[in-house]
């Protein structure tokens, strides 16, 4: 059997209990077709980048699946039929990740890499002193061309 990561987006209108019901329904389909579900992560209600079927938000769910291809095709077929599922994506993986996924890891602001890298601070005086131009008082001023 192959290993898959499966993510689906459910409509914002349904309750978290209904999302859990969808997960249980799809678990049953996979187990009936000879597969099994490992980790299930509910990422919660998140904003979408763009509207999908008139929805601005969606419930995100990740499932680690160990199942034959026929079981994955059946779960995808049922998701196409279900109106509560906006999008889904199944990806074949070599092995499942241990621990929480990247979406579930809590990162503080201090843990993030800086965007500017190692660039020096920008501001007045960061170039050092100006080179000496000599005395300017003894040079005659040139009239501006638009006033002459």
N, C-alpha and C positions, 0 to 999 in steps of 0.2 A: 504494500500500500504506500501511497505517496503522502508527503506532508504538505499542508497548505496553511496559509494565513488568509483568513476571510474577514473582510470588513464590510459592514452594511450600514446604511443610513436610513433611519425610520423617521416618519413625519413628526413634526413638532407637536401636533395636536394630540397624539396618543400619550397615555400616562407611562411612567416608568414601569409599572406593573404589567402593562400591555407589552412593553418592550421585552421584559423578562419572559412573557408568554410566547413571544415570537422566537426568542432564543430556545426555549424548551421545545417548541414545535419543530424547529430546524434540527435540533439535537436528535429528536425522535426520528426524523427523516433519515439523517445520517446513520444512526444506529440500526435502523431497519434495513439499510442497504449495505451493512457490513463495515461501517466506519465508526470512529469514536471522536469525541470532542475533548480536547485537553483543557487549556486555559480559556476562560471567557472573561473579557474585560469590557465593562460598560463605561465608556468615556464620558457619558452624560450628554446634556443638551448643549450644543455648540453652534455658533453662528457659521453660516455658510459663506463662502467667498462670493458666490453669485446665487441668484434665485434658481431653485430647481422645483418645477411643477408648482409655482406660486408659494414656495416655502422659503423663509429666510433663515430658519434654524432647523436642526435635525438632531436626533439621538444617534450617537456613534457607538457601534459595538464591534469588538474584535473577537474572533474565535480562532483558536489553533485547532486544526483538523488533521486527523490521520485517517484517510479514507481512500477507497478506489475512485477512479475518475468518474464512474457511472453515478456514484453517490453525490459527487460534487455537481455533476450536470443536473441531477434531479433537484438539488437544493437551489441551484441557480434558476431552473425552470419555475419552481414554486415562488421564488422571489420576484420574477418577472410578472407573475400573475397577481401577487399581493399588492394592493393599492397603498398599504402602509409603508412599503419599502421604496424609498426614492432612488437609491443607487446601491450597488454592491460591487466588490472587486475581490477576486480570488487569485492569490499568487502562490505558485509552487516554491517551496523553500527546501534547502538541504537539511536543516534541523531547526527546531523551534527554539526561540530565545528563552533563556532562563531569567527569571525575575520579571519585574514590571516592564512594560513597553516604554518607548520614548515618550509617548503621550501621557503616561501616568507618572513619570518621574517628576518630582517637584524640584524645580530649579529656582534658586534665589537670584536676584539681580546681580549679586557679587560673583556668582559662579559663571556668569556668561562671559565669553571672550569679548574684549573691547573691540569696537568697530574700527577705531583709528589705528590699531596696532601699536607700533613703537614710534609713530611720527612725533616730532617735537611739537610743543605747544605753539599755536599760532597766535600772534599778537604783535603789538607795537614793540619794536626794539629787538626782535628776534634775529635780525640780520647783523647786528653789531654796529659799530660806528660807521658813519659815512666817510668815504675817502675825502681827503683834503682837496678842495677845488681852488685854493689860493684866494687872494683878495678879490672881491667882486666890485669894490667901490671905485677902483680906478678905471674900470672898463666902461666905455660909453654904452648907453642903452640904445638898442636898436628900436626904431619906431615900429609899432605893429602895422601890418600891411592893411588891415581893414580900417585904420584910422588915418592913414597918411594921405 
